[in-house]
Amino acid sequence: MVFSSLLFIYLFLPINIILYYSVKNRKFKNIILLITSLCFYAWGEPVWIVILLISSCIDYCHGLYIERFHGTRKHIMIKIFLRKIDRHEAYSPEAVVRVISHWKNSMIRPQDVMPEPQELGELEKVYRLYEEWKEENYYDFDDLINETYQCIRISFLLQDL
């Protein structure tokens, strides 16, 4: 079955829409979408359903893992660094993470942060400590984005040669 077939447009799609909007519970709506999606893909090539189910289960488990541990290590280390410079009561770890993330995404290294006003100088110390710790133990999402950007930039530079 393809999206432009008459069977899809006049039978499969209306049944899906009716089923989806007849249920109020969001969990049941998602179950309806999952089952009807599997039926749609099985209609075209049933062999690939097994791979689709395995891939979906793996992705779901990875999503649960990410949700459970998202940012906890980073926040704990930021708290430790704030205590180290005796500013743990002045800043929330969430705010510090946002500032550091902004600097990283703006390609500002710790040594490039302007120490004025005083608050930025304090956060620069935390940023420097975080980057030093991270070099030995950790690779965060901002690093992945920056590395990807650098690879694309180098690729375009090489194409110009």
Secondary structure, 3 states (H helix, E strand, C coil): CCCCCHHHHHHHHHHHHHHHHHCCCHHHHHHHHHHHHHHHHHHHCCCHHHHHHHHHHHHHHHHHHHHHHCCHHHHHHHHHHHHHCCCCCCCCHHHHHHHHHHHHHCCCCHHHCCCCCHHHHHHHHHHHHHHHHHHHHCCCHHHHHHHHHHHHHHHHHHHHC
